[in-house]
Amino acid sequence: MSRSRRQPSLSQLRAFAAVAEHLHFREAAAAMGMSQPALSGAVSALEETLGVTLVERTTRKVLLSPAGERLLIRTKAVLEEVNALLEEAEAVRAPFTGVLRLGVIPTVAPYLLPTVLRLVHDRYPALDLQVHEEQTANLLEGLTDGRLDLLLLAVPLGVPGIVELPLFDEDFVLVTPFDHPLGDQKGIPREALRELNLLLLDEGHCLRDQALEICREAGREDAPVTTTAAGLSTLVQLVAGGLGCTLLPRTALRLETSRSSRLLTGYFADPAPARRIALAMRTGAARAAEYRELAAALREDLRSLPVRVLDEDDRDWRRGHVVPPERRRQVLPQGR
């Protein structure tokens, strides 16, 4: 390789990445906070440096050339590494400062965020926590592409390049209309799910998949999809209206059932179906030590909730796994 070969600048690479994302010079320039001529000049300079045409310009639209599509992959990788370098430097300078972009699934956010926000406010006041509530697929995409830093969601994920920091296990309970025979019962066998009109969340929610897996484990082959809802609040109101029953995680029970007097709660026999909640970060994240410390602090603050707090090295699980009775006795839910 010739030592005199010119090197592209980071500003040129960022300009090219912005044009590739927007396929529009004016929109890309606005996103970059620079003038359109300056952006166009940066892309042209990069093309001259690399000796290839990256962008095909027409009067109506902008397209990536075949070379542009190929080199865009390398460009994104370079920019991601530069961002990681800056993130590493920031973390070394001052832990728990700057921005932390936390992604949370909808079936966790309303019930755990009060604890998370209180913890961050009290213990890490210099941390700028930004919360994004999205479904699991979008959160994982955001984590892998660098849009998000940390996730709070149900696991296991089974995604390469992501480290899970387990927080707790929580049981599912059965929420029924006030006149249902299983309402207010304890020791309900899972086989009872075979005959129930079970209401579910819409496609895309991991809680829907978990409920279907519990039904399959109970020996139910058909998917109960007569009525669905976009959120747990709507789902519970449908139950109060007598349209069927549903499964709720214990952390959601108090808030969601307090809105109606026409609901009852049934508890499953041990071992009850359960889900695991964890923090998730990228493998090799620059702030990994901070995230582990945050997870440890969260575990302590979550002990007041009806959950079984875990150690980070808990790995005895898989999707659909039910926590065995000996594990259940470590942290007993309150008021059960």
C-alpha positions in Angstrom: 0.0 0.0 0.0 1.4 3.4 -0.9 2.2 5.7 2.0 1.0 8.7 -0.1 -2.5 7.4 -0.5 -5.1 9.9 0.8 -7.3 9.0 3.7 -11.0 9.9 3.9 -12.1 12.2 6.7 -14.7 11.3 9.3 -16.8 14.3 8.1 -16.8 12.8 4.6 -17.8 9.4 5.8 -20.6 10.9 7.9 -21.8 12.9 5.0 -21.9 9.9 2.8 -23.8 7.8 5.4 -26.4 10.6 5.8 -27.0 10.8 2.0 -27.3 7.0 1.9 -29.8 7.1 4.7 -32.0 9.9 3.3 -31.3 9.5 -0.4 -31.9 13.2 -0.5 -29.2 15.9 -0.3 -31.3 18.6 1.3 -32.8 16.2 4.0 -29.3 14.8 4.7 -27.8 18.2 5.0 -30.6 19.2 7.5 -30.0 16.1 9.5 -26.3 16.8 9.6 -26.8 20.5 10.5 -24.8 21.7 7.5 -25.5 23.4 4.2 -26.4 21.4 1.2 -23.4 22.6 -0.9 -21.0 21.6 2.0 -22.6 18.2 2.2 -22.4 17.6 -1.6 -18.8 18.8 -1.5 -17.9 16.3 1.3 -19.4 13.4 -0.7 -17.6 14.5 -3.9 -14.3 14.7 -2.0 -14.8 11.2 -0.6 -15.5 9.9 -4.1 -12.3 11.6 -5.3 -10.3 10.2 -2.4 -11.6 6.6 -3.0 -11.6 6.8 -6.7 -15.1 5.5 -7.1 -18.6 6.9 -7.7 -20.7 6.4 -4.6 -23.8 8.3 -5.4 -25.8 8.6 -8.7 -27.3 12.1 -8.9 -30.3 12.8 -11.1 -32.7 15.7 -11.2 -35.4 13.7 -9.5 -33.7 11.4 -7.0 -30.5 10.1 -5.5 -29.4 6.5 -5.7 -26.4 4.6 -4.4 -24.2 3.1 -7.0 -23.2 -0.5 -6.7 -19.9 0.6 -5.3 -21.7 2.9 -2.9 -23.9 0.1 -1.6 -20.8 -2.0 -1.0 -18.7 0.7 0.7 -21.6 1.8 2.8 -21.2 -1.3 4.9 -17.6 -0.4 5.7 -18.5 3.2 6.3 -21.1 2.3 8.9 -18.6 0.0 10.6 -15.9 2.7 10.7 -18.4 5.3 12.2 -19.6 2.7 14.8 -16.1 2.1 15.9 -15.4 5.8 16.2 -18.6 6.2 18.3 -17.4 3.4 20.5 -14.1 5.1 20.9 -15.8 8.3 22.0 -18.1 6.4 24.3 -15.2 4.6 25.8 -13.4 7.9 26.5 -16.5 9.4 28.1 -17.0 6.3 30.3 -13.4 6.4 31.5 -13.6 10.1 32.3 -16.8 10.0 34.4 -18.9 6.9 35.0 -22.7 7.4 35.1 -22.6 10.7 33.3 -23.8 11.7 29.9 -26.8 10.1 28.0 -28.1 6.6 28.6 -30.7 5.6 26.0 -32.8 2.9 27.6 -35.3 0.8 25.6 -38.2 -0.8 27.4 -41.0 -3.2 26.2 -44.6 -2.0 26.8 -45.4 -4.9 29.2 -42.6 -3.8 31.5 -42.5 0.0 31.2 -45.5 1.1 33.3 -44.7 -1.3 36.2 -40.9 -1.1 36.5 -40.0 2.4 35.3 -41.0 4.1 38.6 -38.4 2.0 40.3 -35.8 2.6 37.6 -36.4 6.3 37.5 -36.3 6.7 41.2 -33.0 4.7 41.4 -31.4 6.8 38.7 -32.6 10.1 40.2 -31.3 9.2 43.7 -28.1 7.3 42.9 -27.0 8.6 39.5 -28.1 12.3 39.3 -25.6 13.2 36.6 -26.9 10.5 34.3 -29.2 11.7 31.5 -31.6 8.8 31.2 -33.7 8.8 27.9 -36.5 6.2 27.8 -37.8 4.6 24.6 -40.8 2.3 24.8 -40.9 -0.1 21.8 -41.6 -3.8 21.0 -38.8 -6.3 21.3 -37.9 -6.5 17.6 -37.4 -2.7 17.4 -35.5 -2.6 20.6 -33.0 -5.2 19.4 -32.5 -3.4 16.1 -31.9 -0.2 18.0 -29.4 -1.8 20.3 -27.4 -3.5 17.5 -27.3 -0.4 15.3 -26.3 1.9 18.2 -29.5 3.9 18.5 -30.1 2.5 22.0 -27.5 1.7 24.8 -29.4 -0.7 27.1 -32.6 -2.6 27.1 -35.1 -3.7 29.8 -37.1 -6.6 28.5 -38.1 -10.3 28.7 -35.5 -12.9 28.0 -34.0 -15.2 26.7 -33.4 -13.4 23.4 -31.0 -15.8 21.7 -29.4 -13.0 19.7 -25.6 -13.2 19.1 -23.6 -10.1 20.2 -26.0 -9.3 23.1 -25.3 -9.9 26.8 -28.3 -10.4 29.2 -28.1 -9.3 32.8 -30.9 -11.2 34.6 -32.9 -9.2 37.1 -35.9 -11.3 38.3 -38.4 -14.0 37.6 -42.1 -13.3 38.0 -45.2 -15.6 37.9 -48.1 -15.2 35.6 -51.6 -15.1 37.1 -55.0 -15.6 35.6 -57.3 -12.6 35.5 -61.0 -13.5 35.0 -64.4 -11.8 35.1 -65.9 -11.5 38.5 -68.3 -14.4 38.0 -65.7 -16.9 36.6 -65.3 -20.2 38.5 -61.5 -19.9 38.5 -61.5 -16.4 39.8 -60.0 -16.0 43.3 -58.8 -19.6 43.2 -55.3 -20.9 44.2 -53.5 -24.0 42.9 -55.1 -23.8 39.4 -53.6 -26.5 37.2 -52.2 -25.3 34.0 -54.3 -27.8 32.1 -57.3 -25.5 32.9 -55.9 -23.2 30.1 -57.0 -25.8 27.5 -60.7 -24.8 27.9 -60.5 -21.1 28.5 -61.4 -18.3 26.2 -58.0 -16.6 26.5 -57.5 -13.0 25.4 -54.1 -12.0 24.0 -52.0 -9.0 23.0 -51.5 -8.1 19.3 -48.8 -9.7 17.2 -45.4 -8.4 18.0 -45.6 -8.4 21.8 -43.4 -10.9 23.4 -46.0 -11.4 26.2 -48.3 -12.8 23.5 -45.7 -15.3 22.5 -45.1 -16.3 26.1 -48.8 -16.8 26.7 -49.1 -19.0 23.6 -46.1 -21.0 24.8 -47.7 -21.5 28.2 -50.9 -22.8 26.4 -48.8 -25.2 24.4 -47.1 -26.5 27.5 -50.6 -27.0 29.0 -51.5 -29.2 26.0 -53.5 -26.6 24.0 -52.8 -27.0 20.3 -55.0 -24.2 18.9 -54.0 -20.5 19.2 -56.8 -18.6 21.1 -57.0 -15.5 18.9 -60.6 -14.5 19.1 -59.9 -11.0 20.5 -56.7 -9.1 20.9 -55.6 -5.8 22.3 -52.7 -3.4 21.8 -51.9 -3.1 25.5 -52.5 -4.7 28.9 -54.9 -2.0 30.1 -57.2 -2.7 27.2 -56.8 -6.4 27.6 -57.9 -6.3 31.3 -60.9 -4.1 30.5 -62.0 -6.7 27.9 -61.8 -9.3 30.7 -63.9 -7.0 33.0 -66.4 -6.8 30.2 -66.8 -10.6 30.2 -65.1 -11.4 26.9 -62.7 -13.9 28.4 -59.7 -14.3 30.6 -56.1 -13.3 30.3 -52.6 -13.9 31.7 -50.9 -11.1 33.5 -47.3 -10.9 35.0 -47.4 -10.2 38.7 -45.8 -6.8 38.4 -48.7 -5.6 36.3 -51.5 -7.0 38.5 -52.0 -4.3 41.0 -52.1 -1.4 38.6 -54.1 -3.1 35.9 -56.8 -4.7 38.1 -57.3 -1.6 40.3 -59.4 0.1 37.6 -62.3 -2.3 37.8 -64.3 -4.1 40.5 -65.4 -6.7 38.0 -62.2 -8.7 38.0 -60.9 -11.7 40.0 -57.4 -13.2 40.1 -56.5 -16.9 40.0 -53.1 -18.3 41.0 -51.5 -21.3 39.4 -50.2 -24.4 41.2 -46.5 -24.6 41.7 -44.5 -24.4 39.6 -46.4 -21.5 38.1 -45.6 -20.3 34.5 -43.2 -17.4 34.7 -41.1 -15.0 32.7 -37.7 -13.6 33.2 -36.8 -9.9 33.0 -33.3 -8.7 32.3 -31.2 -5.8 31.1 -29.5 -6.4 27.8 -26.4 -4.7 26.4 -24.1 -5.2 23.4 -21.2 -7.6 23.8 -18.1 -5.5 24.5 -20.1 -2.3 25.4 -17.8 0.4 26.5 -19.9 1.0 29.6 -20.4 -2.6 30.5 -19.1 -2.2 34.0 -21.7 0.6 34.6 -24.5 -1.5 33.2 -23.6 -4.3 35.5 -23.5 -2.0 38.5 -26.9 -0.6 37.5 -28.3 -4.1 37.2 -27.0 -4.9 40.7 -28.6 -1.8 42.1 -31.9 -2.5 40.4 -32.0 -6.0 41.9 -31.9 -4.6 45.3 -34.6 -2.0 44.7 -36.8 -4.6 43.0 -37.1 -6.8 46.1 -40.2 -4.9 47.3 -42.1 -6.2 44.2 -43.8 -9.6 43.9 -40.8 -11.1 42.0 -37.9 -13.5 42.6 -34.7 -11.5 42.3 -31.8 -13.3 40.6 -28.0 -13.2 40.6 -26.2 -12.3 37.4 -24.9 -15.8 36.9 -28.4 -17.4 36.8 -28.4 -19.2 33.5 -30.7 -22.2 34.2 -33.4 -21.1 31.7 -34.7 -21.1 28.2 -37.8 -19.7 26.5 -40.9 -21.3 28.1 -38.8 -22.6 31.0 -40.7 -22.7 34.4 -38.6 -21.8 37.4 -38.4 -24.9 39.6 -39.9 -24.9 43.1 -36.5 -24.8 44.8 -35.8 -21.5 42.9 -39.2 -20.1 43.8 -38.5 -20.2 47.5 -35.6 -17.7 47.2 -37.8 -14.7 47.0 -41.5 -15.2 47.9 -44.0 -12.9 46.4 -45.8 -10.7 49.0 -49.5 -11.2 49.6 -49.7 -14.5 47.7 
